[in-house]
């Protein structure tokens, strides 16, 4: 009886660990994707500012 309880508890713990690991990996991947998009946006914003400054200098 105790053996069945221990085996089921171990099985449940392993299953929970696997589900937690998969969830963490998915969330980590999404977070990395968002960070890459933010970096890309910052670069585009800097390029836009440079072009805007050059256009202002060209108008003078």
N, C-alpha and C positions, 0 to 999 in steps of 0.2 A: 504494500500500500504506500509506504513512504517512498519507495523507489519510483513509483508512477508519479507521485507528487513532485519529487525532485526533478525528474526528467521533464515534466511539463513546465515547471518553473524555469528550468534552464532553457528549454525551447522558447518559452515566452520572452525571456531576457535576450536571447540571441535574435529573435524576430524584431523586438523593439530596437535593438542596437542597429540592425540592418536598416530598418525604416528611418531611424534617426540619421544614420549616415547618408542615406540617399537624399533625405530632405536637406541636410546641411550642404551637400554637394550642389544641389539644384539652386539653393539660395545663394551660395557662394558664386556660382557661375553667373547668375542674374546680376549680382552686385558688381562683379568684374565687368560685365557688359555695360552696365550703367556708368561705371567710372570711365570706361573707354569713350562712351558717348559724350560725357562731360568734358574730357580732355579735348576731344575733337571739336566740340562747340567753342571752347576757349581759344583754340587755334584759329578757327574761322572768325571769331570775334576780333582777334588781333589783326588778322589780314584785312578785315573790313575797316578797322580804324586806320590802318596804314593807307589803304586806298583813299579813304575819306580825307586824310591829311594831305595826301599828294594832290587830290583834286582841289583842295582849298589853296594849296601853294600854286597850282597851275592857274587859278583864277586871278591871282594878284598880278 
